[in-house]
Amino acid sequence: MHPYIHAKNTPDKAAFIMASSGKITTYKELDERSNQIAHLFRQRGLKAGDGISIFMENNSRFLEICWAAQRSGLYFTPISSRLTAGEVEYIHRDCNSKMIISSSYLGQIAKDLVKITKNTPDHFMIDGVEEGWKSFEQEMEKMPKITINDEEMGQDMLYSSGTTGKPKGIRIPLKHISIEQSEGLMALVTTLYKTNSNTIYLSPAPLYHAAPLRFTMGVNYLGGTNIIMENFDAEESLSFIEKYKVTMSQWVPTMFVRMFKLPKEIRGKYNLSSHQCAIHAAAPCPIDIKRMMIDWWGNIIHEFYAGSEANGFVACNSEEWLAHQGTVGKPVVGTPHICDEEGKELPVGLEGTIWFESDVKFTYHNDIKKTLESKHPDNPTWSTLGDIGKLDKDNFLYLTDRKAFMIISGGINIYPQEAEDLIITHPKVYDCAVIGVPNDEFGEEVKAVVQPMKWSDIGSDFEIEIINFCKKNLSSIKCPRTVDFEKELPRHPTGKLYKRLLKDRYWGNKNSKIV
């Protein structure tokens, strides 16, 4: 259960393929290059427990670096390629990284980044160099292809996407075990999704996000092949399923929306018969969208809910979801509990904070306050991601929203996810967000920010149409009082919405405990 084993048994098999370019990296190449990079780490003084940061777009070096860190006992922190130099510097500094690896593709930001990370011992760049950076390939090629003599399993150290504030690092203690030893995720993917050495896995999302990174590495643990998209595109995703005979894929709900809103003739253009398992996560999926996706792709769609903290994992298949529409699944790892604001457990069917009871230990790096807030006041083995939800009588979990997104209007708690899930189904809406904005009388009021399919549709008539569309399906309390239009909403490439950026425009210097 490791690429080095597959390099011995199936050396010429593709470990991963870059979807657009078709560039193949075999298991033999992955093993040899990750060994060379591991030697480079040791030459530069990095030892087990130290950290590196990876600031790159999806490319063929990304997983080689991750596997090198995995076999060197290092913490490796992928950083979003969409961030500014200052934002990258914050994460790089916060995670105590001793080396940063970037790419010429991000050269403009890298020029600024190197100026503000002068205390970092090493700056390496792939596919060329900018001033202050050393060639990663030139240094790597000097290193031997044999294993280092002190291998042990490293660990990713991932950061929250910063949708509600500054990103926080999630630090899980190193296990100090051999590199091929099976991890919990392996048992999950092999059992739930039948992942094995024959799996051809399409990853359309950025590798710096938790699920794409961990699942692609999981597929390589098992000897399968990853198809890695350089960037997500709705139609290209369908074409790659046909081209590479993809058997398994993973998505976020926004991607489902984009694909389903393609013209019908485009949706039916590609042969998807190889596709056996499509997984989605990261955000609640609107019920109507998921129902339509199951109608289109069949009962191959699986859903899970979990966090980078790895404190719990719930999942469901299509049949379970159709019987419990809106659920994100039943517990597989950890036991969910729903509690009120005081931490008291609530009866079945009532909404509250979701806590997971498990033996997983994690901390938010350099943030004692957030770490303490994630722990239940009375039950030391319970932790929360800050999400709101409920359980039904069959122990299926339903997400309402993130606590930080809650709107308090006239003393009433409103969770905007319900209105967002409805508005996105409107045929003239491409994307939307529902947020709380200042109201002198009620404190906050509900506003929808909509990205239309056609910019020519915007105006007061369309605003009234959206509001009335909501009122026909939801309580008026949950419906937007006003609608603003944007040409593009600030979404993370993983599909998460930067609501903080939207809300800041409306709140300015006003005080609010939820901005």
LINZITA-V801946 format. One line per field, one symbol per residue. ss: DSSP state (H for helix, E for strand, - for the rest). phi: phi as a letter, one per 40 degrees, with the letter a starting at -180 (. if undefined). A space follows every 10 residues. Layout:
# LINZITA-V801946
ss = ???
phi = ???
This chain:
# LINZITA-V801946
ss = --HHHHHHH- ---EEEEE-- ---EEEHHHH HHHHHHHHHH HHH------- EEEEE----- -HHHHHHHHH -E--EEEEE- ----HHHHHH HHHH--EEEE EEEHHHHHHH HHHHHH---- -EEEEE---- ---EEHHHHH H--------- -E--EE-EE- --------EE E--------- ---HHHHHHH HHH------E EEE------H HHHHHHHHHH HH--EEEE-- ---HHHHHHH HHHH---EEE EEHHHHHHHH ---HHHH--- ------EEEE E-----HHHH HHHHHHH--- EEEEEE---- --EEEE-HHH HHH-----EE EEE-EEEEE- ----E----- -EEEEEE--- --EE---HHH HHH-E----- -EEEEEEEEE E----EEEEE EEHHH-EEE- -EEE--HHHH HHH-----EE EEEEEEEEE- --EEEEEEEE EE--HHH--H HHHHHHHHHH H----HHH-- -EEEE----- E-----E-HH HHHHHHH--- -----
phi = .adccccccb cccccabccc cgcbbccccc cccccccccc dcdcgcbdgc bbbbbaccac cdcdcccccc cbgccbbcbd ccccdcccdc cdcccgcbab bbbcdbdccc dccccbbccc cbbbbcfhbb dgbbcccccc cccccccccb caccacbcbc cgcbicdbcb bbdccfbccc ccbdcccccc ccbfcacccb bcbcbccccd cdcccccccc dcgcbcbbcc acadcddccc dcccfcbaaa bbddcdcccc ccddccdccb cbcccbabbb agaccddccc cccccccgcb cbbababdcg caabaacccc cccbchcbhb cbbgbcbbbc ccgccbcdgc caccbbcacc babcdgaccc ccccbccbbc cbabcgcbaa bcccgccbcc icdcccbbbf gbcbbcdccc cccccccbbc aabbbcbcac cbgabcbbbb bccbccccic ccdcccccdc ccbbdccccc cabbbbcacc bcdchccccd cccdcccfcc cacbc
